[in-house]
Amino acid sequence: MPQEYPRHTHRTQASKRSCRLWTRLFPLPLLFFAGTVFGNQSSGKDTAEICFEAELANTLRYPWHITDAAGASQGKAVYIPESAGGAEAFPEGHPVAVYHLDLPKNRTWRAWVRVKWNGECSNSLFFRLGEANKYGVINKNYGEWQWVSAGTWEPAKAACKAVISAREDGIKLDQIFLTTRGKEVDPQARMEPTTVPVPPEEKQQVKLFMASGAPRLPPPDFIFSHRPGKPTPLRSIQRLILKPGRESELTCWLRNNPADQRTVGLRLRTSAPLKITPDAEREITFAPNELLKKVKFKLKSKRNMPRTVKRLGVILRHPDGRIEAGRALVEKPFQWLVTNALPCGEQSTIATPAPVENKLDNGFPGNNDKVNWQTAPPDTINRFGLLNMRKAVTDRNYVMAYAYTRVHSPRKRKYLLEVRHDDMIRIWVNGEKVFTSTQSTPSYISRKLIQVPFRKGTNHILVKLNQKKNYWEFCTRVLDMSGRPAPVHGLSTAHLTKEDNADR
């Protein structure tokens, strides 16, 4: 049986007659609330209570995802994966979850959110009701579902929005609860959802949301503090990292706003040489009152898939034949060679030299008595395309290492080199130093775009990365001058070492 979310029903402490009145005034199409209690404001005794499910957002901007979640009220929640980045990493207005509400007028509301924090730097979000300034929600209770206060609100209009914006990643959100009762209210466990709000223009629509990878939140490796400054924002688009010989999973969530029985079509479209399962359009049928359905696709790169980034279209066909397309990117990362760990004391800087830097004229620097190269295994590249040097090289502090790759360009031209790093980094392209950063910030707020010249054919990229402590990772991507994926591809590097593994 499909899981049914409650229709728009109301409870009141005043009388059943009041409940029936409000039910007539607010029928089913308010698809996103849950648990509303409307009473007589003048009595001073009646209260209004509203509780709605987080996974039924009207707007859900990347990197917010819908996920199955043990202990959540309907077994589902919205979440931001660890290391995806919070508010400071994305353009203004991202990432947010928006809920359209129609509230009784002239009330003062106290808000609560049911959350699960992942750790000390994954324990906060922002909440806003109406047009007032956002409220910071934070506490230090980790690893379990809990209700946390989200401020007191007096929205000027009955029709308003509840907006959840992420301050940090590594968080899950299950429900939002609004009540007109006083500060003594401290809701426990899961609340009973009773309505689902939807703006009038979306009442007859099926909406598409996407996620990818495992929804599990691993414990954070390390804790770091937030730092001032405005980095180059990350792209607010779903990216699926492909590993050679492995299947990746794209999860799509469809929300049926009309809550009726209907059938839609869903398929993937891309020019990339991928094996997609299923490869034909899937017919998805909603049962009556079924609001949310999960659809999975499996993707695997074929042997001729270049190491590059390609676009992926997610095509939704509505019952009336109308077509709607979602966007995502699929990426087969560059193949990197990495050196052994080299000494780098606490007082060392990115300028501390190593023999590698004496051999930049002929592309690959090669081995010597102090430096040996090996291929970084595919598992050392995480779901965001970052090469984890702690796994690829060593887990020690106060060291440095080099990474090398080759990229083919079809013509001589300038590109933008996207760089993300943690800790200090220096980059050479074709033997010329093009970028240095002494910042030791998290990789999701260190993004930079550097204009670099590429020659036709093979281009050599050498990266030097210092490690003080905690995270040690980086990624580079090549973009055209408009910021889109460039028409380049990575070349195999494994044969340059003594390893016999041409394309792991």
C-alpha positions in Angstrom: 0.0 0.0 0.0 1.3 3.5 -0.8 2.0 5.7 2.2 -0.8 8.3 2.6 -0.2 11.7 4.0 -3.1 13.2 5.9 -5.5 15.4 4.1 -6.2 18.9 5.3 -8.0 18.3 8.6 -8.1 20.5 11.8 -8.6 19.9 15.5 -9.7 22.5 18.0 -10.0 22.7 21.7 -13.2 24.8 21.4 -15.7 22.5 19.6 -16.3 20.1 16.7 -18.5 22.8 15.1 -15.5 25.1 14.9 -13.4 22.3 13.3 -16.1 21.7 10.7 -16.2 25.4 9.8 -12.5 25.6 9.2 -12.6 22.4 7.2 -15.1 24.0 4.8 -13.1 27.2 4.6 -9.8 25.4 3.9 -10.4 22.3 1.7 -7.9 19.6 0.5 -5.7 21.5 -1.9 -3.5 23.1 0.8 -1.1 20.2 0.2 1.8 21.0 2.5 0.6 21.5 6.1 0.3 19.0 8.8 -1.5 19.1 12.1 -3.6 22.3 12.4 -5.6 23.3 15.3 -7.7 26.5 14.9 -9.8 27.9 17.7 -11.6 31.0 18.8 -9.0 33.7 19.3 -11.2 35.8 21.6 -11.7 33.1 24.1 -8.1 33.2 25.2 -8.2 29.4 25.7 -8.2 28.0 22.2 -5.0 27.5 20.3 -4.0 27.0 16.7 -1.4 24.4 15.9 0.1 23.6 12.5 2.5 20.8 11.7 3.8 19.9 8.2 6.2 17.5 6.7 9.6 18.8 5.6 9.9 16.5 2.6 6.8 18.1 1.0 8.5 21.4 0.3 7.1 23.5 -2.5 10.6 24.6 -3.5 13.7 22.6 -2.7 17.0 24.1 -3.9 20.2 22.1 -4.2 21.9 20.7 -2.1 18.7 20.0 -0.1 17.6 16.5 -0.9 14.6 14.3 0.0 15.7 11.1 1.6 14.4 8.0 3.4 15.1 8.5 7.1 14.8 6.1 10.0 12.9 7.7 12.9 11.3 10.4 10.8 7.5 10.9 11.0 6.7 9.5 7.6 10.0 7.7 7.2 11.3 10.6 5.1 13.1 13.9 5.6 15.1 16.5 3.8 18.8 16.7 4.3 22.1 18.3 3.2 24.9 15.8 2.9 28.1 16.3 4.9 30.6 18.4 2.9 28.0 19.7 0.4 28.3 23.2 1.8 26.0 25.5 3.6 24.7 29.0 3.0 28.2 30.6 2.6 29.1 28.2 -0.2 26.2 29.0 -2.6 24.7 32.0 -4.3 22.2 34.2 -2.4 19.0 32.3 -1.8 20.5 28.8 -1.9 20.1 26.4 -0.4 16.4 26.8 0.8 13.3 24.8 1.4 10.1 26.8 1.0 6.6 26.0 2.3 3.4 28.1 1.3 1.0 28.5 4.2 -2.4 30.1 4.7 -2.5 31.0 8.4 -5.3 32.4 10.7 -4.8 36.2 10.9 -3.6 38.3 13.8 -1.9 35.5 15.6 1.5 35.2 17.3 3.2 31.9 16.4 6.0 30.0 18.0 7.9 27.8 15.6 9.7 24.5 16.2 11.6 22.3 13.9 12.3 18.5 14.3 15.9 18.0 13.3 18.8 15.6 13.5 22.3 17.2 13.7 25.4 15.4 12.5 27.9 17.1 14.7 29.4 20.3 16.1 29.7 22.0 12.7 26.5 20.4 11.4 24.0 21.7 14.0 22.3 24.8 12.8 19.9 26.2 10.2 17.9 29.4 9.6 14.1 29.7 9.8 11.8 32.5 8.6 8.0 32.9 8.7 6.6 35.7 6.5 8.8 38.7 5.7 10.7 39.1 9.0 14.4 38.5 9.4 15.6 34.9 9.6 16.1 33.2 13.0 19.1 31.0 13.8 18.3 27.6 15.1 21.1 25.8 16.9 21.8 23.5 19.9 24.5 21.0 20.9 22.5 17.7 21.0 23.7 15.5 18.2 22.8 12.2 16.5 19.2 12.0 17.5 15.8 13.4 16.4 14.7 16.4 18.5 12.5 19.5 18.5 14.4 22.8 18.6 12.8 26.2 19.0 12.7 28.3 15.8 11.6 31.7 17.2 8.3 33.7 17.7 6.6 35.2 14.7 3.7 37.6 13.8 3.3 37.3 10.0 1.6 40.4 8.5 -0.4 38.4 5.9 -2.4 35.1 6.2 -0.8 33.8 3.0 2.9 33.6 3.8 5.9 31.4 3.4 7.9 29.4 5.9 11.5 29.3 4.6 14.3 27.0 5.8 17.8 28.0 4.7 20.8 26.0 5.5 23.6 27.5 7.6 25.6 24.3 7.6 25.6 20.9 5.9 25.3 17.5 7.6 21.7 18.2 8.8 18.3 16.5 8.5 14.9 18.1 8.8 11.7 16.1 9.5 8.8 18.4 10.5 7.9 22.0 11.2 5.4 22.8 14.0 3.7 26.2 14.6 1.6 26.9 17.7 0.0 29.9 19.2 0.6 28.6 22.7 3.1 30.2 25.1 6.8 29.4 25.7 6.0 26.4 27.8 5.3 24.3 24.7 8.1 21.8 24.0 6.7 19.2 21.6 8.1 15.7 22.0 8.5 12.8 19.6 6.7 12.9 16.2 3.7 15.1 15.6 0.6 14.1 13.7 0.6 15.8 10.3 -2.9 16.9 9.1 -2.4 19.0 6.0 -0.1 19.7 3.0 0.0 23.3 1.7 0.5 24.1 -1.9 0.3 27.5 -3.7 -2.8 27.8 -5.9 -0.8 27.7 -9.2 0.7 24.3 -8.3 -2.5 22.5 -7.1 -2.7 20.4 -10.3 1.0 19.8 -10.8 3.3 16.9 -10.3 6.7 18.3 -9.2 10.2 16.7 -9.6 13.0 16.7 -7.1 16.4 15.0 -7.5 19.0 13.4 -5.2 21.9 11.1 -5.7 24.2 8.8 -3.8 23.7 7.3 -0.4 21.3 9.3 1.9 23.3 8.1 5.0 25.0 10.9 7.0 28.4 9.6 8.1 29.9 11.2 11.2 32.1 14.2 10.3 35.8 13.5 10.1 36.8 16.7 11.8 35.3 19.9 13.2 36.2 23.3 11.7 35.0 26.9 12.4 33.2 29.2 10.0 35.3 31.8 8.5 34.5 35.3 7.1 34.8 36.2 3.4 32.8 35.6 0.2 34.1 32.7 -1.9 33.1 32.1 -5.5 29.7 30.4 -5.1 29.4 26.7 -5.9 27.0 25.8 -8.8 23.5 25.0 -7.5 23.1 21.9 -9.6 23.0 18.1 -8.9 26.2 16.4 -9.9 26.7 12.7 -10.2 30.2 11.3 -9.9 30.9 8.2 -12.0 33.5 5.7 -11.1 35.0 3.3 -13.8 33.2 0.0 -13.7 30.8 1.0 -10.9 27.1 1.9 -11.0 25.9 5.2 -9.6 22.4 5.9 -8.6 20.2 8.9 -9.3 17.1 9.2 -7.2 14.1 11.2 -8.3 11.2 12.2 -6.1 7.8 13.0 -7.6 5.2 14.9 -5.6 1.6 14.6 -6.6 0.0 17.8 -5.6 -3.5 16.9 -6.7 -3.4 13.8 -4.5 -5.5 11.9 -7.2 -4.8 8.8 -9.3 -2.7 9.8 -12.3 0.2 8.5 -14.4 3.3 10.4 -15.5 6.3 9.4 -17.5 10.0 9.8 -16.4 13.2 9.2 -18.3 16.8 10.3 -18.6 18.5 11.9 -21.6 22.1 12.6 -22.2 24.7 12.6 -25.0 27.2 10.9 -22.7 28.1 7.2 -23.4 26.2 5.8 -20.4 24.4 2.6 -19.6 21.1 3.8 -18.0 18.8 1.4 -16.3 16.0 1.5 -17.2 16.8 3.2 -20.5 13.2 3.7 -21.6 10.6 6.0 -20.2 9.1 4.8 -16.9 5.4 5.1 -16.3 4.8 6.2 -12.7 1.2 5.8 -11.4 0.1 7.5 -8.2 -2.7 5.9 -6.2 -5.4 8.1 -4.7 -4.0 10.3 -1.9 -0.5 9.2 -2.6 1.6 12.4 -2.6 5.2 11.3 -2.8 6.9 8.6 -4.9 10.6 7.6 -5.2 12.0 6.6 -8.6 15.6 5.3 -9.0 17.8 5.1 -12.1 21.2 3.4 -12.3 24.0 4.9 -14.4 27.3 3.3 -15.4 29.9 4.8 -17.7 30.8 2.8 -20.8 34.5 2.2 -21.6 34.5 5.0 -24.2 33.2 7.5 -21.7 35.7 10.4 -21.6 37.0 11.8 -18.3 34.8 14.9 -18.5 31.5 16.5 -17.5 28.3 16.0 -19.4 24.8 17.3 -19.1 21.9 15.0 -18.0 18.3 15.8 -18.6 15.5 14.3 -16.4 12.4 14.5 -18.5 9.0 14.5 -16.8 5.9 13.9 -19.0 2.6 15.1 -17.5 -0.7 13.4 -18.1 -1.7 16.2 -20.6 1.5 15.6 -22.6 3.3 18.6 -21.3 7.1 18.1 -20.9 9.1 19.4 -18.0 12.9 18.9 -17.8 15.2 18.9 -14.7 19.0 19.4 -15.1 21.9 17.5 -13.6 25.6 16.9 -14.5 27.4 13.6 -14.8 31.2 13.6 -14.3 33.9 11.0 -14.8 36.7 12.6 -12.9 40.3 13.1 -14.1 42.8 10.3 -13.2 45.4 11.6 -10.8 48.8 10.4 -9.8 49.9 11.3 -6.3 53.3 11.3 -4.6 54.3 9.9 -1.3 54.0 12.2 1.7 56.8 14.7 2.0 57.9 16.5 5.2 56.3 19.8 5.9 56.7 21.2 9.5 54.3 23.4 11.4 56.2 26.5 10.2 56.4 25.4 6.6 54.5 27.2 3.9 53.3 26.4 0.4 56.7 27.8 -0.8 58.6 25.0 0.8 60.3 23.3 -2.2 60.6 19.7 -3.2 62.5 18.0 -6.0 59.3 17.7 -8.1 59.4 21.4 -8.8 62.7 21.1 -10.6 61.3 18.9 -13.4 58.3 20.8 -14.8 59.5 21.3 -18.4 58.6 18.0 -19.8 55.1 17.4 -18.3 55.2 14.5 -15.8 58.0 15.1 -13.3 58.8 11.4 -12.8 60.3 9.5 -9.9 63.5 10.2 -8.0 65.2 9.0 -4.8 62.7 11.0 -2.6 59.5 11.0 -4.7 57.5 8.1 -5.9 54.2 8.3 -7.8 51.1 6.1 -7.7 47.6 6.2 -9.1 45.0 7.6 -6.7 42.3 4.8 -6.5 38.8 5.8 -7.7 37.4 5.4 -4.1 39.6 8.4 -3.0 37.4 10.7 -5.0 34.3 11.6 -3.0 30.7 12.3 -4.1 31.5 15.9 -4.8 34.5 15.2 -7.0 37.1 16.0 -4.4 40.3 13.9 -4.2 40.8 12.9 -0.5 44.5 13.1 0.0 44.2 11.5 3.4 43.1 8.3 1.7 45.2 8.6 -1.4 48.5 9.6 0.3 48.6 9.4 4.1 46.5 10.3 7.2 49.4 12.2 8.9 49.4 15.9 9.8 52.0 18.4 8.7 53.0 16.9 5.4 52.7 17.9 1.7 52.2 16.0 -1.5 51.9 16.5 -5.2 49.2 15.4 -7.7 49.5 15.2 -11.4 47.0 14.7 -14.3 46.8 15.3 -18.1 44.0 17.0 -19.9 43.4 17.1 -23.7 42.1 20.3 -25.4 40.8 20.2 -29.0 42.2 23.7 -29.6 44.5 26.3 -28.2 42.4 28.7 -26.1 41.9 30.1 -22.6 39.7 28.3 -20.1 38.7 28.8 -16.5 40.3 26.5 -14.0 37.9 25.8 -11.1 39.9 25.1 -7.9 38.6 23.9 -4.5 41.1 23.0 -1.8 41.8 22.3 1.9 44.6 23.3 3.0 47.2 25.5 1.1 47.6 24.9 -2.6 49.8 25.8 -5.6 49.1 24.8 -9.2 51.2 24.7 -12.4 49.7 24.3 -15.9 52.2 23.2 -18.6 55.1 24.2 -16.2 53.8 27.7 -15.5 52.7 28.6 -12.0 49.1 29.8 -12.3 47.6 29.8 -8.8 48.7 29.9 -5.2 46.5 30.1 -2.1 47.6 30.1 1.5 44.1 29.8 2.8 43.3 26.8 5.1 39.6 26.9 4.7 37.0 24.1 4.1 37.0 23.1 0.4 33.4 24.1 -0.1 34.1 27.8 0.7 37.5 28.0 -1.0 36.3 27.9 -4.7 38.2 30.0 -7.1 38.1 30.5 -10.9 41.5 31.1 -12.6 42.0 32.0 -16.2 44.6 29.7 -17.8 45.9 29.2 -21.3 45.6 25.6 -22.7 47.5 24.5 -25.8 46.0 22.2 -28.4 46.5 18.5 -27.4 48.0 17.4 -24.1 48.1 19.8 -21.1 49.8 19.0 -17.8 48.4 20.0 -14.5 50.5 19.7 -11.3 49.1 20.4 -7.9 50.9 20.9 -4.6 48.8 20.6 -1.5 50.0 21.2 2.1 48.3 19.4 5.0 48.3 20.9 8.5 45.5 18.9 10.1 41.9 17.7 9.6 40.6 17.6 6.0 43.1 17.4 3.1 41.4 17.5 -0.3 41.1 19.3 -3.6 39.5 19.2 -7.0 40.1 21.0 -10.3 37.7 21.3 -13.2 38.1 23.0 -16.5 35.3 25.4 -17.6 34.7 27.6 -20.6 34.7 31.3 -20.2 31.0 31.3 -19.4 31.5 28.9 -16.5 30.1 25.8 -18.2 31.9 22.5 -18.6 34.7 22.9 -21.2 35.0 20.6 -24.2 38.1 18.9 -22.8 38.7 15.5 -21.3 41.2 13.9 -19.0 43.8 11.4 -20.3 45.1 8.2 -18.6 48.1 8.7 -16.3 48.5 5.2 -14.8 50.9 4.0 -17.5 53.4 6.8 -16.5 54.2 4.9 -13.2 55.4 1.4 -12.7 51.9 0.2 -12.2 50.2 -2.0 -14.8 46.7 -0.6 -14.5 45.8 1.5 -17.5 42.4 2.8 -16.4 41.3 1.9 -12.9 
